[in-house]
Amino acid sequence: MPLTVSDMNALMRRATHRVWHSRFARNVAIVASGTAGAQAITIAFAPIITRLYGPEAFGLLGTFMAILAIATPIAALTYPIAIVLPKDDRDAMGLVRLSILLSFGMALLVSGLLFLGGGWLTTTLGAESVAGFLFLIPVAMLFGAWLQIVHQWLIRKKEFGVIARSAVALSLIVNSAKSGIGLLNPVGAVLIVLATLGQALHAGLLFIGARRRYQDNATAVEMGPRTPIGELAYRHRDFPLYRAPQHFINAASVSLPVLMLAAFFGPAAAGFYTVGQLVLGLPSTLVGKAVYDVFYPRITEAAHKGENLPRHIVRATGALLAIGLVPFGLVFLSGPWLFSLVFGHEWTMAGEYARWLSLWLLTAFINRPSVATIPVLSLQRGFLVYEITSVIARVSAIVLGVYLFQSDVVAIALFAVVGVALNLFLIAWVLRIAYGLENAREDEQA
C-alpha cells in the first residue's frame, strides 16, 4: 500500500523526535549552547574590537597565530587525541601523563630552535613584523598542549557541560580585555599577548572541571596495575608517526594564505583574511566542533559495539550540510556588504575574501564526522598522504594567484576551490572505507 502524505509526515516527525531526543543530540546541544554563548559574546564585541584595532593589528595577530598553528601539532605529538580511545581509564590517564611530559620537552626544544634560528625563520616567512613575539610561541604551545589534554579527557568522560561553561567564561574575559585595553593602546601586541594568555586561561578553566570529575573516580583510576608509559607510547605510535605530521602539514597549508598575503600584499591583507576566516569560523566553532567533540567518542563506542559506522557518518554529515547552507550561502551572496555594515567600511575587502572562503569552509564544516572517524578506522597513514597532497595543491593555488594573476582575491578564490575539492574527496574516501568494512563484517556474520 503506497504511503500517503500524512503517513510520510508522521514518519518524519518520529524520525525527528528520535534524533533530537537522543543522547547524542543532547550532548551536541550542550556543547553547542556553550559555544553559542561564547560566539554571541564574540559577535557582540566584534564591531567594537575591529574598529579599535584595524586591519594592520589583526594582520599582526593573524601572522603570529599562523606560525603558532604550524608549531602546535608537535606540542605533544598529538598523543592527547588518543586519550579518548582506550577502554580503560588507567591507560587514558597514562596517555595524559605522557602528553604532559612531551609538552615540556617540545616547548624547550622549540625555544632552543627559535633562539638559534628565529631571525632566519621570520625572514623566510616574510613575517618580520612578529619577530619580537617569537618567544611567546613555545609558551603558547605549552598552554595549547595542556588545553588539548584536558579537553580530550573531558570528551572521554562526556563532561560536555564543563566544556560549554568554560567556553562562555573564556569569551567574556578575553573579549572584555581586548576592548578595555584597546581603548588605551589598540596595537597588535595586545591581541597577541591576550591570545597566548587565553590558551592558559582556557586550560585552567577546563582543568578545574576535569579535576572534580577525576576526584570522583580517582580510586577506580588509580587501582590496579598501570601500563608503562613507554608501552602506551608504542601502542599509539600512529599518532606521532602519522597524525602529528598530518596536523602539521594541514596547519601549514591553512596558515599559508596569511603568511603569503602578509609577505606579498602587506599586513592589512593578512588582517582581512584573518577576520574573514574568524567570522566564517563561527558556524564551524558553534556546531561543527560540537558535533566533532560528541561524534568522536560516539563513533569510537559504535566501533567497539560493531554498529553500522557508515550510517552514523552519513547522518551527521547530512545534518551539518543542512545547517551550514544558510549562513555560508548568505556570506557567499552578500559578503562585502555584510562586512562593511557590521565591521565598518574599511573591512569591505574582508567580505570579498569571505565570499570565496565560504565555499571552502562549508565543505570543511561538513567533513567533521569523517575526520573524527579516521583514527577509529586506523586511517592515520592515508590521512597523512592526503594532507601531503593537499598542501601541494593549496600551495600551487596560492602561488598561481600571486605570481600569475598578481591578485590577492584570485589567490584566495583558487585556494578555496582547491579546498572544496579536497574536502569532498576526504568525505568520499572515509565513507568508502567504512562501507567496505561494514560489508566485510556482514559477510562474516552471514
Residue pairs with C-beta under 8 A, 6 or more apart in sequence:
3 11
19 25
19 319
24 294
24 295
24 298
27 158
27 160
27 294
28 287
28 290
28 291
28 294
30 160
30 161
30 164
31 160
31 163
31 164
31 289
31 290
31 293
31 294
32 286
32 287
32 290
33 164
34 160
34 161
34 163
34 164
34 165
34 166
34 167
34 168
35 164
35 167
35 285
35 286
35 287
35 289
35 290
36 286
37 164
37 167
37 168
37 171
38 167
38 168
38 170
38 171
38 285
39 171
39 282
39 285
39 286
41 168
41 171
41 172
41 175
42 171
42 175
42 282
43 282
44 175
45 175
45 176
45 178
45 179
46 279
46 342
46 343
47 342
47 343
47 344
48 179
48 182
49 175
49 178
49 179
49 182
50 58
50 275
50 343
50 344
50 347
51 343
51 344
52 178
52 179
52 182
52 183
52 186
53 178
53 182
53 186
53 187
53 188
53 190
53 191
54 186
54 271
54 346
55 267
55 268
55 271
55 272
55 275
55 346
55 347
55 350
56 188
56 267
56 268
56 271
57 186
57 187
57 188
57 190
57 191
57 271
58 188
58 191
58 270
58 271
58 274
58 275
59 129
59 188
59 262
59 266
59 267
59 268
59 269
59 270
59 271
59 272
59 274
60 129
60 130
60 188
60 189
60 191
60 192
60 267
60 271
61 188
61 191
61 192
61 195
61 271
61 274
62 258
62 262
62 270
62 271
62 273
62 274
63 127
63 129
63 130
63 258
63 259
63 262
63 267
63 270
64 130
64 133
64 136
64 192
64 195
65 195
65 255
65 258
65 274
66 127
66 255
66 256
66 258
66 259
67 125
67 127
67 130
67 134
67 137
67 255
67 259
68 137
68 140
68 141
68 144
69 251
69 254
69 255
70 248
70 251
70 252
70 255
71 110
71 137
71 138
71 141
72 140
72 141
72 144
72 145
72 247
72 251
73 244
73 245
73 247
73 248
73 251
74 106
74 110
74 141
74 244
74 248
75 102
75 103
75 106
75 107
75 141
75 142
75 144
75 145
75 148
76 99
76 100
76 102
76 103
76 106
76 145
76 148
76 149
77 102
77 106
77 239
77 240
77 244
78 239
78 240
78 243
78 244
78 247
79 95
79 98
79 99
79 102
79 233
79 236
79 239
79 240
80 95
80 96
80 99
80 145
80 148
80 149
80 151
80 152
81 148
81 152
81 239
81 243
81 375
82 95
82 236
82 239
82 375
83 92
83 95
83 96
83 99
83 149
83 152
83 153
83 155
83 156
84 92
84 152
84 155
84 156
84 296
84 297
84 300
85 236
85 300
85 375
86 92
86 95
87 304
89 217
89 220
89 221
90 221
90 222
90 224
90 225
90 226
90 227
91 227
91 232
92 153
92 156
93 221
94 226
94 227
94 228
94 229
94 232
95 232
95 236
96 149
96 153
97 229
98 229
98 232
98 233
99 145
99 148
99 149
100 145
100 146
100 149
101 229
102 145
103 141
103 142
103 145
103 146
103 149
104 142
106 141
106 145
107 138
107 139
107 141
107 142
107 145
108 138
110 137
110 138
110 141
111 135
111 138
114 121
114 134
114 135
114 137
114 138
118 131
118 134
118 135
119 131
121 127
121 134
122 128
122 130
122 131
122 134
125 259
125 263
126 259
126 260
126 262
126 263
126 264
127 259
127 262
127 263
129 188
129 262
129 267
130 192
132 189
133 189
133 192
136 192
136 193
136 196
139 196
140 195
140 196
140 199
143 196
143 199
143 200
143 203
144 199
146 200
146 203
146 207
147 199
147 202
147 203
147 206
150 203
150 206
150 207
150 210
151 163
151 206
153 210
153 214
154 160
154 162
154 163
154 206
154 209
154 210
154 213
155 163
155 293
155 296
155 297
156 297
157 210
157 213
158 297
159 209
159 210
159 213
160 293
160 294
162 206
162 209
162 210
162 213
163 206
163 209
163 293
165 205
165 209
166 202
166 205
166 206
166 209
169 205
170 198
170 201
170 202
170 205
173 201
174 194
174 198
174 201
177 194
178 190
178 191
178 194
181 190
181 194
182 190
214 221
227 235
238 378
238 380
238 381
239 375
239 380
241 380
241 381
242 380
242 381
242 383
242 384
243 375
243 380
243 383
243 384
245 384
245 387
246 380
246 383
246 384
246 386
246 387
249 384
249 387
249 388
249 390
249 391
250 387
250 390
250 391
252 391
253 387
253 390
253 391
253 394
253 395
256 391
256 394
256 395
256 398
257 273
257 398
257 411
257 412
257 415
258 270
258 273
258 274
259 270
260 398
260 402
260 411
261 269
261 270
261 272
261 273
261 408
261 411
262 269
262 270
264 402
264 408
265 408
269 349
269 408
271 350
272 347
272 349
272 350
272 353
273 350
273 353
273 412
275 339
275 343
275 347
275 350
276 335
276 339
276 350
276 351
276 353
276 354
276 357
277 354
277 357
277 361
279 331
279 339
279 350
279 354
280 328
280 331
280 354
280 357
280 358
280 361
281 361
282 327
283 323
283 324
283 327
283 328
283 365
284 361
284 364
284 365
287 320
287 323
287 324
287 365
288 320
288 324
288 364
288 365
288 368
289 368
291 316
291 319
291 320
291 368
291 369
292 368
292 369
292 371
292 372
295 312
295 316
295 368
295 369
295 372
296 372
298 312
299 309
299 312
299 313
299 369
299 372
299 373
299 376
300 376
302 308
302 309
302 312
303 309
303 376
303 377
306 441
308 438
309 373
309 376
309 377
309 434
309 437
309 438
310 431
310 434
310 435
310 438
312 369
313 369
313 370
313 373
313 430
313 431
313 434
314 431
316 368
316 369
317 366
317 367
317 369
317 370
317 427
320 365
320 366
320 368
320 369
321 366
324 362
324 365
324 366
325 362
328 358
328 359
328 361
328 362
328 365
329 358
330 338
331 338
331 351
331 354
331 355
331 358
332 355
332 358
332 359
335 351
335 352
335 353
335 354
335 355
335 358
336 348
336 349
336 351
336 352
336 355
337 351
338 351
339 347
339 348
339 350
339 351
339 354
340 347
340 348
340 351
343 350
352 409
353 408
353 409
353 412
356 409
356 412
356 413
356 415
356 416
356 417
357 412
357 416
358 416
359 416
359 417
359 419
359 420
360 415
360 416
360 417
360 419
360 420
360 423
362 420
363 419
363 420
363 423
363 424
363 427
364 419
364 423
366 423
366 427
367 423
367 426
367 427
370 426
370 427
370 429
370 430
370 431
371 426
373 379
373 430
373 434
374 380
374 383
374 430
377 430
377 433
377 434
377 437
379 430
379 433
382 429
386 422
386 425
386 426
386 429
389 422
390 418
390 422
393 418
393 421
393 422
394 415
394 418
394 419
394 422
396 418
397 411
397 414
397 415
397 417
397 418
398 411
398 414
398 415
400 411
400 414
401 407
401 408
401 410
401 411
401 412
401 413
401 414
401 415
402 408
402 411
405 411
